[in-house]
Amino acid sequence: MKTKSDVHKREDIYLDHSATTPVDPEVLGAMMRYFANNFGNPGSIHQFGRLAREAVDRAREQTAALIGAAPDEIVFTGSGTEADNLAILGAAAAAKPGKDHLITSASEHHAVLNTCKYLESKGFSVSYLAVDATGTVDPDDVRRAMTDRTLLISIMHGNNEIGTVAPLGEIAGAARQRGIPLHTDAVQSVGKIPVAVDELGVDLLSLSGHKFHGPKGIGALYARRGVPLAPVMFGGRQENGLRSGTENVPGIVGLGKACALARRDLPWQMDRLLEMRNLLEKLIREKIDAVRCNGHPFRRLPHVLSVSFRGVSGDAVVRELDRRGIAASAGAACASGTPQISHVLAALRIPEDYASGTVRFSLGRGNTEEQLAVSVDILAEIIQRLRDK
Ligand SMILES: *Cc1c(COP(=O)(O)O)cnc(C)c1O
């Protein structure tokens, strides 16, 4: 696909916030100094280093505060993907002899699924739990899958394709009884809905800056004090020895600022996103027939609307929307371009003639009601045309 120019037109409409979000101007402002004047290495003892170290410490506090953790439980990583890798590979590396089993679900992000597959190739065994038609893992299935060999349970908090939020509290209760650490990929939920590590009962939690108006290339892993975790990256022993490599100071500052903004604005923004999502769903149902909305009816992230249109190709819809300046996604962003139904939609067992026509709209703070009305008018036209073919 050719890009017309490197600047978007004002009338372009971005409805793909689950893929990434624009960096907040306040976040960008906070980061700039740490590219230029305050360029120090936080590991240096002189004033240049001290300034950088102070900035990293502040960001650690801001990140911890958003999720109800202590600052020393935050490990900055290079992405949400890396946080998932550190949680899973790090737990496997730290596991006692005889612990060689993991439990996860069929609808996880590839950062979790492919890391588990890698461990399988190294001799570990993994239970991939099925989800029900709403995309929900049954806590009883988790309970039944636990064995004396289980070293980690990894169940995502909010699903990136359909928005379903997992019943983590119940799963955590079962995990705690057996003394098995629980990891959650909360990359989609952090900054969108309240996320508190003690309330969720998780021991490890991944988040990523660029999904909530921070920069790309920075993430964090929350690791509860005492949870067995070994590093997967070796070097200068930064981040408590858990993530060697000179700290990405501007990225960390940006993530911290994004966390502070999320903490301040989350309550009203969550309500606004939900209102807009409900409006989008209402408009779609009014103007287009033979549609199904995917995910849990109410246990769902407020910004995600996954809709299946009967008898069309989701990819074709997304391409036609793009021609009209509207950005959405067919299935997951990383699965686009492949004609087969994503692993998440497949896990839901949606009827075939609907599943291939799935489009994910994901809203953000920049969207307006007017944009949604314009988008649905264009969408209705596109679906009509594709169905008439
Ligand atoms: C985006 C995403 C990731 C990966 O985060 P990156 O920072 O892009 O590597 C992992 N899990 C979920 C659920 C995501 O949506």
The ligand as an SDF file (V2000), in Angstrom:
LIG
                    3D

 15 15  0  0  0  0  0  0  0  0999 V2000
    0.5400   -4.8910   21.5590 C   0  0  0  0  0  0  0  0  0  0  0  0
    0.4480   -6.0700   22.4440 C   0  0  0  0  0  0  0  0  0  0  0  0
    1.5950   -6.7440   22.8820 C   0  0  0  0  0  0  0  0  0  0  0  0
    2.9670   -6.3870   22.4020 C   0  0  0  0  0  0  0  0  0  0  0  0
    3.4350   -5.1640   22.9110 O   0  0  0  0  0  0  0  0  0  0  0  0
    4.6190   -4.4410   22.1240 P   0  0  0  0  0  0  0  0  0  0  0  0
    5.0590   -3.3490   23.0400 O   0  0  0  0  0  0  0  0  0  0  0  0
    4.0270   -3.9400   20.8500 O   0  0  0  0  0  0  0  0  0  0  0  0
    5.6650   -5.4630   21.8870 O   0  0  0  0  0  0  0  0  0  0  0  0
    1.4350   -7.8150   23.7310 C   0  0  0  0  0  0  0  0  0  0  0  0
    0.2310   -8.1910   24.1600 N   0  0  0  0  0  0  0  0  0  0  0  0
   -0.8980   -7.5570   23.7830 C   0  0  0  0  0  0  0  0  0  0  0  0
   -2.2040   -8.0100   24.3120 C   0  0  0  0  0  0  0  0  0  0  0  0
   -0.8310   -6.4840   22.9020 C   0  0  0  0  0  0  0  0  0  0  0  0
   -1.9510   -5.8750   22.5230 O   0  0  0  0  0  0  0  0  0  0  0  0
  1  2  1  0
  2  3  1  0
  2 14  2  0
  3  4  1  0
  3 10  2  0
  4  5  1  0
  5  6  1  0
  6  7  2  0
  6  8  1  0
  6  9  1  0
 10 11  1  0
 11 12  2  0
 12 13  1  0
 12 14  1  0
 14 15  1  0
M  END
$$$$
